[in-house]
Amino acid sequence: MQSNKHFLFLLLLLVGSIWVNAQEDQIIPLPIKAQKDTIIAPLFPITALRDSIPNDSTQTDSLNRKESILLDKIKYKAKDYVKLSQKDQKIYLYNEAEIYYQDTELKAGIIILDYIKNEVYAGRIKDSLGNYTQIPFFKQGNNEVIPDSIRFNFDTQKALIWNSRTEQQAGLGQLGSDAMKVYADITKKENDSVYFLHEGKLTTSKDTIDPDYYIRVRKAKFVPKKKVIAGFSNLYIADVPTPIALPFAYFPLTVGRTAGLIMPTFGNDPDRGYFLQGGGYYFPISDYLDLTLTGDFYTNGSYGFRGQSAYSKRYRYQGNINFRYENLVTSQRGFSDYSRTTIYNIQMRHSQDAKANPNSRFSASVNLGSSTYFQNSLLQQNLPNTQNNSLNSSISYSKTFPEYPMVNMSVTVNHSQNTSANAPENNIQMTLPTFQASLERIFPFAKRDGIKKGIIQNVNFQYDVNARNSLTTNDDDFLTGRMFDNARVGARHRIPISTNFKVAKFFSVSVGGNYEDVWTLETFNQRFDAEENQVVRDTISGFDRYNTYNFSASIGTTLYGTFNFGEDKKIQAIRHVMRPSLSYGFAPSFDQFYDEYIDGDGEVVQFSRFQGTLNGAPSLGKSNSIGFSLANVFEAKVRDKDSTATEPKKIPLLSNLNLSTGYNFEADSLRLSPLSINGGTNILDNKMAINFSAGLDPYAIDNNGRRINTFNINNGGSLFRLTRANVNVGYSIDSKTFGKKEDEEGEEEDENPYDYVAQSGGRDDDLFGRADRFNEPPRGGDDRDSEDVENPIYGTKIPWNFRLAYSATYSNNQRQNEFSSHSLMFSGDIELSPRWKVGGSSGYDFKNKGFTLTQLRFERDLKSFVLRFNWTPFGNFERWYFFIGIKSSILSDLKWENRSQPPRR
């Protein structure tokens, strides 16, 4: 059987070869010369072929053929080749292939276009090393997708995407919008606005290859720039699943402000029980206004409520309003230590663009409330504000009438509140309101637009009025009707007249007078009641007034002195500028406004019915005094270290040094006034500011500490007796001080991280600590590129900064010889590595011999996460904070926070 197979195979080969030879013998070549065809086939032939074939007048096909719904031309190109296959009815693009159709853009290593189905497929290609390159890039409108491969239909606009990667700008926080990366193994594009994901990942990590965290979603619906709605989702950190999971999840991706819940922080307070803190809702009311409502709840009954609203209209105005109210319950009802108190704080800021209305302006800066709010608040982030000793507010409206003579008017409401522990009983002062108006300076004997010469042409006068409703109150009566019980109302009209001229070219002389008219709505009469043996003060309601006037003159000049050391010296010269001034003042006695009564000892006592009014009483007794002042400025001219500089460098030695004193001719004793000295300067390339003042009394004091009409030098002492002295030193330095100075032009300043503390009345630096606002993203300077963080050029250069403030006040009025205040405060930060920061602030009170508020800070940048730890190790506000969470504002609720509670004293 096997041999028959071989025989049959050989027979077939023999017959086939004979048949082929027979066919070749029958081919006869034709003598036709080949010519090049003049018709060039198009790369995309289907439409061209349809256009080139004439329409048959007889249509035999009764079926309705589906027409193409392409609305525009498809443009395509590739680097290596474009292959047209009429058999497959496809076009093949290879290496850097690109296709453009309307708002759709597709780039990939290889693209296959099916021009019958109007469908395209794109994928990667392998390089010579076998690695995949030229990942597809798909863009439709503003939506971008970077997959491993994609299949897209131009007609239905549907697509099937494998291993897609897209980035969505979402949120709007203090640092701007954040980027949310969306990954999916398989993505189905339903239409322009809806995608369905299978096995997806959501993250804000900058590392797109190996994110340090992500949220895994099994199935999800993705609407670009709007939302992601997912089923079961859980958090992965470094590809390790965590127990943080939700049966369903909603991720908003809208750009701009969107209404939504604010997740609270959970914790435990040993005095108030478990709590939820900071939960609430955000309302974007309009493009110019928003509202944030948050609150706190404690299981023992304590609660807090906060409302915050910000508004802004470009080129018009901007501002914010904050209201905080807290109900503090200690212990439980029925226990002896049970207590309940309420505290509140109101803040408002409004500023108007100067260009909005040049002749009218409204501004507000309000900070008022309970004096103990920052000390007892449930919000421990208020730590720096616990050191505030005052709250101040001002609301003002001003109007200018530019016509000649120009008139300026303003209405102002002021508030000042002392929050220190030793504040007086009536610790709140307010003016409701203050009205001010002023008329510009008028020169009646000179032309308005001419040069004024001589004593006559320089004669000028003004007019201004100040009317106030002033009151003092306390925390209990504040914002109630009782705070108006001791209100004082009054007005002061003032007309100053003056002129100035030169004497002997070098002396400037000024001569003038002042007239005042004071109004009040109530006065106080005094009498001695013999039966009660006391002085009785009666209030007389009704309008009353008095007027005063005075005369003044001054003469001054400017003297210059230069000490030259030579141009070859390092210090080439020292310049001294002196401005001495001599002044004289005279005011008569206004006895007509004073009355008398006889006290219990039979002595005559003079009083004025205007004593105790808002503007006080006129002076009793003639004033006839002379004053002397001397202002000094010291500068040094030094050789510049820069050899290319052509001029020496000027360095201030003393920016100002002022001395002043006076002599009263009418006084029966102690005619000479104490000598007052004050000055200041900046040294160390303006890094250190020094200010000082002192008082020197030429008179001695007796054993009771009272001044006597005997010069101190005649009493066995020195020429002057030091009665007071004060010095303040501020110093700021950082690592850039010792580096090369770079051109800082065009650099934008980062947002001040202490604005929140300053707006609440605190310092604009961290010498009292830094606010614990852990729920906010890192501020300016922390958002660096990953390359700078991963590969820093450090060497011996480690970023750091240091601040110091020294203050000392010496008192010796009555030979007490003591420092009434003496403290040193310091703070600083150091960046040990690109991702490690440590810092702290503290101080020492030399008078009370103890440390001031001390805070230690640690921060670790974990790429997508941030870890912070703040610790106040001792004192009345001893506490610690620990926080770890995602930096992005989109997922800022993914955090863990733990804290201690400050001791209640």
C-alpha positions in Angstrom: 0.0 0.0 0.0 2.9 2.3 0.8 4.5 1.7 -2.6 1.3 2.6 -4.4 1.3 6.0 -2.7 4.8 6.8 -3.9 4.0 5.7 -7.4 0.9 7.9 -7.6 2.8 11.0 -6.3 5.5 10.6 -9.0 2.8 10.3 -11.7 1.2 13.5 -10.6 4.5 15.4 -10.8 5.2 14.1 -14.3 1.8 15.1 -15.6 2.0 18.6 -14.0 5.4 19.4 -15.6 4.2 18.4 -19.1 1.1 20.6 -18.8 3.1 23.6 -17.7 5.5 23.3 -20.7 2.6 23.0 -23.0 1.1 26.3 -21.7 4.3 28.2 -22.1 4.6 27.1 -25.7 1.1 28.7 -26.4 2.1 32.3 -25.0 2.7 34.7 -27.9 4.2 38.2 -26.7 2.5 41.3 -28.2 4.6 44.2 -29.5 3.0 46.9 -27.2 5.2 49.5 -25.6 4.5 50.1 -21.8 3.5 53.6 -20.9 3.2 55.3 -17.4 -0.4 55.7 -16.3 -1.3 59.4 -15.7 -4.0 58.6 -13.1 -2.6 58.6 -9.6 -4.5 56.5 -7.0 -5.4 58.5 -3.9 -4.3 57.3 -0.4 -7.9 57.3 0.8 -9.6 56.0 -2.4 -13.1 55.2 -1.4 -14.5 58.7 -1.8 -12.3 59.4 -4.8 -13.5 56.2 -6.6 -17.1 57.1 -5.9 -16.6 60.6 -7.4 -14.7 59.3 -10.5 -17.3 56.7 -11.5 -20.2 58.3 -13.4 -23.6 57.8 -12.1 -25.6 55.0 -13.9 -28.8 56.4 -15.2 -30.4 53.0 -14.5 -30.4 52.1 -10.8 -30.9 48.4 -10.5 -30.2 48.1 -6.7 -33.4 48.6 -4.8 -31.8 48.5 -1.4 -31.1 51.8 0.4 -27.3 51.9 1.0 -26.2 53.5 4.3 -24.6 56.9 3.7 -21.5 57.9 5.6 -22.1 60.4 8.3 -18.6 61.8 8.4 -19.0 65.6 8.7 -15.4 66.6 7.9 -12.3 65.4 6.2 -10.0 63.0 8.0 -6.3 64.1 8.0 -3.7 61.5 8.6 0.1 61.0 8.3 2.9 58.7 9.5 6.6 58.8 9.6 7.6 55.4 8.1 4.7 54.5 5.7 1.0 54.8 4.9 -0.3 51.5 3.5 -3.5 51.3 1.6 -5.2 47.9 1.4 -8.2 47.8 -0.9 -8.7 44.2 -0.1 -9.1 44.8 3.6 -10.5 48.3 2.9 -8.2 49.7 5.6 -5.3 52.1 5.8 -2.2 51.2 7.9 -0.2 54.1 9.5 3.1 53.2 11.1 5.6 55.1 13.4 4.5 58.5 14.7 1.1 58.0 13.2 -1.5 60.8 13.5 -5.2 61.2 12.6 -7.2 64.4 12.9 -11.0 64.6 12.6 -13.0 67.7 13.8 -12.2 68.0 17.5 -10.7 64.5 17.7 -6.9 64.0 17.7 -5.2 60.6 17.8 -1.5 59.9 18.0 0.1 56.5 18.3 2.9 54.2 17.1 0.5 52.3 14.8 -3.0 53.2 13.6 -5.4 51.1 11.5 -8.2 52.9 9.9 -11.3 51.0 8.6 -12.8 53.5 6.1 -15.9 51.3 5.6 -16.9 51.1 9.2 -15.4 54.6 10.0 -13.5 52.9 12.8 -9.9 53.3 14.0 -7.6 51.2 16.1 -4.4 52.6 17.7 -1.7 50.9 19.6 2.0 50.9 20.6 5.0 49.6 18.7 8.1 47.8 19.8 11.6 49.4 19.5 14.8 47.5 18.7 15.1 46.4 22.3 11.6 44.9 22.4 10.2 47.7 24.6 6.8 49.2 23.8 7.0 52.9 22.7 4.8 55.6 21.3 1.8 55.1 23.6 -1.4 56.3 22.0 -2.7 59.8 22.8 -6.4 60.4 22.3 -7.9 63.9 22.7 -11.5 64.8 22.1 -12.4 68.4 22.9 -10.7 69.1 26.2 -10.7 65.5 27.4 -7.4 63.7 27.0 -6.8 59.9 27.4 -3.4 58.1 27.3 -4.1 54.3 26.9 -2.1 51.3 25.8 -4.5 50.8 22.9 -7.8 52.2 21.7 -10.7 51.4 19.3 -12.8 54.3 18.2 -15.8 54.7 15.9 -16.2 58.1 14.2 -19.9 57.5 13.5 -21.1 56.5 16.9 -18.3 58.3 18.8 -18.0 55.2 21.0 -14.6 53.8 22.0 -13.1 50.8 23.8 -9.9 51.7 25.6 -7.4 49.5 27.3 -5.2 50.7 30.2 -6.4 54.3 29.9 -4.8 57.2 31.8 -6.4 60.6 32.0 -5.9 63.6 34.2 -8.8 65.9 35.5 -8.3 69.3 37.0 -10.7 69.5 39.9 -11.4 71.5 43.0 -10.4 75.1 43.7 -8.5 75.6 46.9 -6.0 78.1 48.2 -3.3 76.6 45.9 -5.6 76.5 42.9 -7.0 73.4 41.2 -5.7 69.9 41.8 -5.2 67.1 39.3 -7.0 63.8 39.7 -5.5 60.9 37.7 -8.0 58.3 36.5 -6.7 54.9 35.5 -8.7 51.9 34.2 -7.9 48.5 32.7 -10.8 48.7 30.3 -12.8 51.8 29.5 -15.9 52.0 27.4 -16.6 55.4 26.0 -20.4 55.7 25.7 -20.5 59.3 24.4 -18.7 62.5 24.7 -19.5 62.8 28.4 -19.9 59.3 29.8 -17.2 56.6 30.3 -17.6 53.3 32.1 -14.6 51.9 33.9 -13.6 48.4 34.8 -10.9 47.9 37.5 -10.0 51.6 37.8 -7.7 53.6 40.0 -8.1 57.2 41.3 -5.1 59.1 42.7 -3.6 62.6 42.9 -0.1 61.3 43.0 2.4 63.0 40.6 4.0 59.6 39.9 1.9 58.3 37.0 3.9 55.0 36.7 3.9 53.8 40.3 1.6 56.0 42.4 2.2 55.9 46.1 -1.5 55.6 46.8 -4.7 55.1 44.9 -8.4 54.3 45.4 -9.3 51.1 43.7 -12.8 51.0 42.1 -14.2 47.8 40.5 -16.8 49.4 38.4 -17.4 53.1 37.9 -19.2 55.7 35.8 -16.9 58.5 34.8 -18.2 61.9 33.7 -15.2 64.1 32.8 -14.9 67.4 34.7 -17.9 66.4 36.8 -17.8 63.2 38.8 -16.9 59.6 39.3 -19.6 57.3 40.7 -18.2 54.0 41.8 -19.3 50.8 43.5 -17.1 49.1 46.2 -13.9 51.1 46.6 -11.0 50.9 49.0 -7.7 52.7 49.6 -4.4 51.2 48.5 -1.1 52.5 49.9 2.1 51.3 48.0 -0.1 48.7 46.3 -1.1 47.3 49.8 -4.9 47.3 50.4 -6.1 49.0 53.6 -9.3 48.5 55.5 -10.5 52.0 54.5 -13.4 51.1 52.2 -16.8 52.2 51.1 -19.7 50.2 49.5 -20.1 53.0 47.0 -18.3 56.3 46.5 -18.8 59.7 44.8 -15.8 61.8 43.7 -16.6 65.3 42.4 -14.3 66.5 39.6 -15.9 69.8 38.9 -13.5 72.7 38.4 -14.4 75.7 40.6 -16.6 75.9 43.6 -19.2 73.2 44.2 -21.6 72.7 47.1 -20.8 69.8 49.3 -20.3 68.3 52.7 -17.3 69.1 54.9 -16.3 65.9 56.8 -15.8 66.4 60.6 -12.9 65.2 62.7 -13.6 62.6 65.4 -11.9 62.6 68.8 -12.2 62.4 72.5 -12.0 65.2 75.1 -11.5 64.0 78.7 -13.6 66.9 80.0 -16.3 67.0 77.4 -16.5 63.5 76.0 -16.4 62.3 72.4 -16.8 64.9 69.7 -17.3 65.6 66.0 -15.4 68.8 65.1 -15.4 70.8 61.9 -18.2 69.2 60.1 -20.6 71.2 57.9 -21.5 72.3 54.4 -20.2 74.6 51.7 -22.5 76.8 49.7 -21.2 78.5 46.5 -24.0 81.1 46.4 -22.8 82.9 43.3 -19.7 83.7 41.4 -18.9 86.5 43.9 -20.1 85.0 47.2 -19.8 81.8 49.1 -20.8 80.5 52.6 -19.2 77.9 54.8 -21.1 76.5 57.8 -19.3 74.2 60.2 -19.9 73.1 63.7 -18.7 71.0 66.7 -20.6 68.7 68.9 -19.5 67.1 72.2 -21.4 64.4 74.0 -21.5 66.4 77.3 -23.6 69.1 75.7 -20.9 71.5 74.5 -21.2 72.7 70.9 -19.8 75.3 68.6 -21.1 77.0 65.4 -19.1 78.9 62.8 -20.1 80.7 59.7 -17.6 82.0 57.1 -18.4 83.9 54.0 -16.0 85.4 51.4 -16.9 87.7 48.6 -15.0 89.4 45.8 -15.8 91.4 42.7 -12.9 92.3 40.5 -12.0 95.9 40.3 -14.7 96.7 42.9 -14.3 95.2 46.3 -13.4 92.0 48.3 -13.7 90.8 51.9 -14.9 88.1 54.3 -17.1 87.7 57.3 -16.5 85.2 60.1 -18.8 84.4 63.0 -17.9 81.9 65.8 -20.1 80.9 68.7 -19.3 78.2 71.3 -21.3 76.9 74.2 -18.9 75.4 76.7 -20.2 72.9 79.3 -17.9 71.6 82.0 -18.6 68.4 83.9 -22.2 67.2 84.1 -25.4 68.9 85.3 -26.0 68.3 89.0 -22.3 68.1 90.0 -20.6 70.8 92.0 -18.1 71.6 89.3 -20.7 72.0 86.6 -20.5 75.3 84.7 -21.8 76.7 81.4 -20.4 79.6 79.5 -20.8 81.0 76.0 -18.1 82.7 74.0 -18.1 84.3 70.5 -15.9 86.1 68.1 -16.9 88.2 65.0 -14.4 89.1 62.3 -15.1 91.1 59.2 -12.8 92.6 56.5 -13.8 94.7 53.6 -11.6 96.6 51.1 -12.5 98.6 48.1 -10.5 98.9 45.0 -9.2 102.4 44.7 -10.2 102.6 41.1 -13.8 101.7 41.8 -14.7 105.2 43.1 -11.8 107.6 43.8 -14.0 110.0 45.7 -15.8 107.5 48.0 -14.4 104.6 50.0 -15.7 102.1 52.5 -13.4 99.8 54.5 -13.8 97.6 57.5 -11.6 95.6 59.8 -13.6 94.1 62.7 -12.3 91.7 65.4 -14.5 91.7 68.5 -16.1 89.2 70.9 -15.6 87.6 74.2 -12.3 88.5 75.8 -11.5 84.9 76.6 -12.5 83.4 73.3 -9.1 82.5 72.0 -8.0 81.2 75.5 -11.1 78.9 75.9 -12.1 78.1 72.4 -12.8 74.5 71.4 -10.6 75.1 68.3 -7.1 74.4 69.4 -5.8 75.8 66.1 -6.1 79.2 67.8 -2.9 78.6 69.9 -1.0 81.8 68.7 -4.0 84.0 69.3 -4.0 83.0 73.0 -1.2 85.5 73.5 -3.3 88.4 72.1 -3.8 91.2 74.6 -6.2 93.3 72.6 -8.9 93.2 69.9 -9.4 96.1 67.6 -12.0 97.1 65.0 -12.6 99.9 62.6 -15.4 100.6 60.1 -15.1 103.7 58.1 -16.7 105.5 55.2 -15.0 108.5 53.6 -16.2 110.9 51.0 -14.2 113.6 49.1 -15.6 116.6 47.3 -12.9 117.5 44.9 -14.1 121.0 44.0 -12.2 123.9 45.4 -11.9 124.2 48.3 -11.7 120.4 48.7 -13.7 118.9 51.6 -13.0 115.5 53.1 -15.6 113.8 55.3 -15.5 110.4 57.1 -17.7 108.4 59.5 -15.8 105.9 61.6 -16.8 103.3 64.2 -13.9 102.2 66.4 -13.6 99.4 69.0 -10.7 98.5 71.3 -10.9 95.7 73.8 -8.3 94.7 76.4 -8.2 90.9 76.7 -5.4 90.5 79.3 -6.0 88.8 82.6 -5.4 92.1 84.6 -7.6 94.2 82.3 -9.8 96.9 84.0 -13.5 96.3 84.7 -14.6 98.4 81.8 -12.2 96.9 79.3 -14.0 97.9 76.1 -13.9 101.3 74.5 -16.0 102.2 71.5 -16.9 105.3 69.4 -20.3 105.0 67.8 -19.5 106.8 65.6 -16.8 109.4 64.9 -17.6 112.1 62.4 -14.7 114.0 60.9 -14.7 116.7 58.2 -11.8 119.0 57.0 -11.4 121.8 54.6 -8.2 121.9 52.6 -5.6 124.6 53.3 -6.6 128.0 51.9 -4.1 130.8 51.1 -6.3 133.9 51.0 -3.5 136.3 49.9 -1.9 134.3 47.2 -2.9 133.0 43.8 -4.0 129.4 43.7 -1.6 128.3 41.0 1.3 130.7 41.8 4.4 130.4 43.8 3.9 131.7 47.4 6.6 134.1 48.7 6.9 136.0 51.9 5.1 136.1 55.2 1.8 137.5 53.7 1.4 135.1 50.8 2.1 132.1 53.0 -0.7 132.9 55.4 -3.1 130.0 55.4 -6.0 128.6 57.4 -7.9 125.4 57.6 -11.1 124.1 59.3 -11.8 120.7 60.7 -14.4 119.2 63.0 -14.4 116.0 65.1 -17.6 114.7 66.7 -17.8 111.5 68.7 -20.1 109.3 70.7 -17.7 107.5 73.0 -18.5 104.8 75.6 -16.8 102.3 77.8 -18.3 99.0 78.8 -17.4 95.4 79.8 -18.0 91.9 78.4 -21.3 91.4 80.3 -22.9 94.6 79.0 -21.3 94.6 75.6 -23.9 94.5 72.7 -26.7 95.2 75.1 -28.6 98.4 75.9 -26.6 98.9 79.2 -23.4 99.7 77.3 -24.9 103.2 76.4 -25.4 104.2 80.1 -22.1 106.0 80.3 -21.9 107.3 76.7 -20.3 110.7 76.2 -21.1 112.9 73.2 -19.1 115.9 72.1 -17.6 117.8 69.2 -14.5 119.9 68.6 -14.2 122.5 65.9 -10.7 123.8 65.1 -9.4 126.6 62.9 -5.6 126.7 62.7 -4.0 129.8 61.1 -0.3 129.8 60.2 2.4 131.2 58.0 6.1 130.5 57.3 9.1 132.3 55.9 12.8 132.3 55.7 15.2 134.3 57.8 18.8 134.8 56.7 18.3 132.1 54.0 19.1 129.3 56.4 16.4 129.6 59.1 12.8 128.5 58.6 10.3 130.3 60.8 6.7 129.2 61.3 4.2 131.4 63.2 0.6 130.5 63.9 -2.4 130.3 66.2 -5.2 127.9 66.8 -8.9 128.5 67.7 -11.0 125.7 69.1 -14.7 125.6 69.9 -15.8 122.6 72.0 -19.5 121.4 72.2 -21.1 119.0 74.6 -24.6 117.7 75.3 -24.2 117.4 79.1 -22.2 119.0 81.9 -21.5 118.2 85.5 -22.1 120.5 88.4 -20.3 119.9 91.8 -21.3 120.9 95.3 -20.4 119.9 98.8 -23.2 118.2 100.8 -22.5 119.0 104.5 -25.0 116.4 105.8 -23.5 113.6 103.7 -20.0 115.1 104.1 -19.2 114.4 100.5 -19.0 116.1 97.1 -22.2 115.6 95.1 -22.0 115.6 91.3 -25.1 116.6 89.4 -25.6 115.9 85.7 -27.0 118.8 83.7 -28.4 117.7 80.3 -28.4 120.2 77.4 -26.1 121.8 75.0 -23.1 123.7 76.3 -19.8 125.0 74.8 -16.5 126.7 75.5 -13.8 128.1 73.3 -10.0 128.3 73.6 -7.1 129.8 71.6 -3.4 129.7 71.7 -0.3 131.1 69.9 2.8 129.2 68.7 6.1 129.9 66.8 9.1 127.9 65.8 12.4 128.4 64.1 14.7 125.6 62.8 17.6 125.0 60.4 19.6 122.1 59.1 23.4 121.6 59.7 25.7 119.3 57.9 29.0 118.0 59.1 31.3 115.6 57.3 34.4 113.9 58.7 36.7 112.7 55.8 39.2 109.9 56.4 40.5 109.5 52.8 39.4 107.7 49.7 42.0 105.0 50.3 40.4 104.0 53.7 37.7 101.5 54.1 35.5 104.1 55.9 36.0 107.1 53.7 33.8 109.6 55.5 31.1 110.0 58.2 28.3 112.4 57.7 26.3 114.0 60.5 23.0 115.8 59.8 21.5 117.9 62.6 18.1 119.6 62.6 17.7 121.8 65.7 14.4 123.4 66.4 13.3 126.0 68.9 9.5 126.5 69.6 7.4 128.8 71.7 3.8 128.4 72.9 1.4 130.6 74.7 -2.1 130.1 76.0 -4.1 132.2 78.4 -6.0 131.0 81.4 -9.7 130.3 80.9 -10.9 131.1 84.4 -14.4 132.1 83.1 -15.3 128.4 82.7 -14.5 127.6 86.3 -16.6 127.8 89.5 -15.9 127.2 93.2 -17.3 125.5 96.2 -16.1 125.2 99.8 -15.3 121.6 101.0 -15.6 120.2 104.5 -12.2 121.6 105.6 -13.2 125.1 104.6 -11.0 125.3 101.6 -12.0 126.7 98.3 -12.0 124.1 95.5 -12.2 125.2 91.8 -14.0 123.1 89.3 -15.3 123.3 85.7 -18.6 122.0 84.7 -16.9 120.5 81.6 -14.7 118.2 83.7 -15.7 114.6 82.9 -17.1 115.5 79.4 -15.8 113.9 76.3 -13.2 116.6 75.4 -12.5 117.6 79.0 -12.2 121.1 80.5 -10.2 124.1 79.2 -6.9 124.8 81.0 -6.8 126.7 84.2 -3.7 128.9 84.4 -1.7 130.6 81.8 0.7 128.5 79.7 4.0 130.2 78.5 6.6 127.7 77.5 9.5 127.1 75.2 10.6 123.8 73.7 13.8 122.6 72.1 14.4 119.5 69.9 17.3 118.2 68.0 17.1 115.5 65.3 20.3 113.7 64.2 21.2 111.4 61.4 24.5 109.6 61.1 25.7 108.0 57.9 29.0 106.4 56.8 30.5 106.3 53.3 32.5 103.1 52.8 34.4 101.5 50.0 32.2 99.1 48.0 33.3 95.4 48.0 32.4 95.3 44.3 35.5 96.4 42.4 33.4 97.5 39.5 31.4 100.0 41.5 32.3 103.6 40.7 30.7 105.2 43.8 31.2 104.4 47.5 28.4 102.8 49.5 26.3 104.6 52.0 25.6 102.9 55.3 23.3 104.3 58.0 24.8 104.3 61.4 21.9 105.9 63.2 18.7 106.4 61.2 17.4 108.9 63.8 18.5 110.2 67.2 16.1 112.7 68.7 16.3 114.8 71.8 13.7 117.1 73.2 12.9 119.1 76.4 11.1 122.3 77.4 10.8 125.1 79.9 7.5 126.5 81.4 7.9 130.2 82.4 4.5 130.2 84.2 5.1 127.2 86.5 5.9 128.1 90.1 8.2 125.1 90.4 9.6 122.2 88.3 9.8 124.5 85.2 12.2 122.3 83.3 10.8 119.3 81.4 12.5 115.9 81.4 14.9 115.2 78.5 13.4 112.7 76.1 15.6 110.6 73.9 14.6 108.2 71.2 16.3 106.7 68.2 16.7 103.7 65.9 18.8 102.1 63.2 19.1 99.1 61.0 22.4 97.1 60.8 23.7 93.9 59.3 22.4 94.6 55.9 19.0 95.7 57.3 18.6 92.3 59.0 18.6 93.7 62.5 16.4 96.6 63.6 17.2 98.5 66.8 14.9 101.0 68.5 15.4 102.7 71.9 14.1 105.5 74.1 14.9 107.0 77.4 13.7 109.7 79.8 16.2 111.8 81.9 14.8 114.0 84.7 17.0 116.9 85.9 15.1 117.1 89.3 15.5 115.0 92.4 12.9 113.1 94.3 12.1 112.9 98.0 11.9 109.9 100.2 8.3 109.3 99.1 9.3 109.2 95.4 7.8 112.7 94.6 9.7 115.2 92.4 11.0 118.2 94.3 12.2 121.6 93.0 15.8 120.7 93.4 18.2 119.7 90.7 19.4 116.2 91.0 23.1 117.3 90.7 22.5 119.6 93.7 21.1 116.8 95.7 24.3 114.7 95.4 23.4 112.9 92.2 24.3 113.1 88.5 23.2 115.8 86.1 20.2 113.8 85.0 18.3 111.0 86.7 17.3 108.0 84.5 13.6 107.5 85.0 12.8 105.1 82.1 14.4 103.3 79.3 13.2 100.9 76.5 15.0 98.9 73.8 13.5 96.7 71.1 15.7 94.5 68.8 14.4 92.5 65.9 16.6 90.2 63.9 15.8 88.0 60.9 18.2 85.8 59.0 18.1 82.8 56.7 20.4 80.6 54.6 20.1 82.9 51.6 21.8 85.6 53.6 25.2 84.0 53.1 24.6 82.8 49.5 25.0 84.7 46.3 22.5 87.4 45.7 20.4 86.5 42.8 18.1 88.8 40.7 14.8 88.5 42.4 13.0 90.7 39.9 9.8 89.1 38.7 9.5 86.6 41.5 6.2 86.5 43.2 5.9 86.5 46.9 4.3 83.5 48.6 1.2 83.8 50.6 1.9 84.8 54.1 1.2 81.7 56.2 0.5 83.9 59.3 -2.3 85.9 57.7 -4.9 83.9 59.6 -3.3 84.7 62.9 -2.8 88.4 62.0 -6.4 88.8 60.9 -7.5 87.5 64.4 -5.4 90.2 66.0 -2.1 88.3 66.5 1.4 88.7 65.2 2.3 88.4 61.5 5.2 86.0 62.3 5.5 82.8 64.3 7.2 84.1 67.5 4.0 83.1 69.3 3.7 79.8 67.4 2.0 78.7 64.3 -1.7 78.0 63.9 -2.6 74.3 63.7 -4.6 74.4 60.5 -4.0 70.8 59.6 -7.0 70.4 57.3 -5.5 72.8 54.8 -3.0 72.0 52.0 0.6 73.1 52.3 1.1 76.8 51.5 3.4 78.5 49.1 6.8 77.0 48.5 5.9 73.4 49.3 4.7 72.5 45.9 8.0 71.7 44.3 8.8 69.5 41.3 9.6 65.9 42.1 13.0 66.2 40.4 14.0 69.0 42.8 13.0 66.9 45.7 14.4 63.6 44.6 17.8 64.9 43.4 18.6 68.1 45.3 21.9 69.9 45.0 22.5 70.3 48.7 26.1 69.6 49.7 26.6 71.9 52.7 23.6 74.1 51.8 20.6 73.4 54.1 17.7 75.8 54.0 17.0 77.4 57.3 15.6 80.7 58.8 15.8 82.3 62.2 13.9 85.2 63.9 14.6 86.9 67.1 12.9 89.7 69.1 14.3 91.2 72.3 12.4 93.8 74.4 13.3 95.4 77.7 11.6 98.2 79.6 13.3 99.8 82.6 11.4 101.9 85.2 13.0 104.1 87.8 10.5 107.0 88.4 10.5 106.4 92.2 13.9 104.7 92.5 12.3 101.3 92.1 15.2 100.4 89.8 13.5 97.4 88.1 12.6 96.0 84.7 8.9 96.2 84.2 9.2 93.9 81.2 12.2 91.9 79.9 11.8 89.1 77.4 13.5 87.4 74.5 11.5 85.6 71.8 12.9 83.5 69.0 11.7 81.1 66.3 13.2 79.3 63.4 12.9 76.5 60.8 15.4 74.1 59.3 15.0 71.8 56.3 17.1 68.8 57.3 16.4 67.1 54.0 14.1 67.9 51.0 11.2 66.2 52.8 12.0 66.8 56.4 11.3 70.1 58.2 11.6 70.9 61.8 11.0 74.2 63.5 10.0 75.8 66.8 9.3 79.0 68.6 9.8 79.9 72.2 11.1 82.7 74.5 12.2 83.5 78.0 10.7 86.1 80.4 13.7 87.4 82.4 11.3 89.3 84.8 9.1 86.3 85.7 11.9 83.8 85.2 10.1 81.4 82.9 9.7 80.3 79.3 7.0 81.9 77.2 4.7 79.9 74.9 6.8 77.2 73.4 6.0 75.2 70.3 8.0 72.5 68.4 7.0 71.6 64.9 7.9 68.6 62.7 6.8 68.0 59.1 7.4 65.1 56.7 6.6 65.4 53.0 5.4 61.9 51.9 4.8 62.9 48.2 1.1 62.7 48.0 0.7 62.7 51.8 1.9 65.1 54.5 2.8 64.2 58.1 2.8 67.0 60.8 3.4 67.0 64.5 3.1 70.1 66.7 4.0 70.0 70.3 3.6 72.5 73.1 5.5 70.7 75.9 4.6 72.8 78.9 2.6 75.8 80.1 -1.0 76.6 80.4 -1.6 75.5 76.8 0.3 72.2 76.9 -0.8 70.0 74.0 0.2 68.0 71.0 -1.2 67.4 67.5 -0.5 64.6 65.0 -1.8 64.6 61.5 -1.3 62.6 58.4 -3.4 63.1 55.2 -3.5 63.6 51.5 -2.2 67.1 50.4 -4.7 67.4 47.6 -7.8 69.3 48.4 -9.9 66.8 46.4 -9.3 64.0 48.8 -8.4 66.0 51.9 -10.9 64.0 53.9 -8.7 61.0 53.7 -6.7 61.8 56.8 -6.0 60.6 60.4 -5.7 63.2 63.1 -5.0 62.7 66.8 -4.6 65.3 69.5 -4.2 65.8 73.2 -6.4 68.2 75.2 -5.0 71.3 77.0 -5.2 71.2 80.7 -8.2 73.1 82.1 -7.2 75.5 84.9 
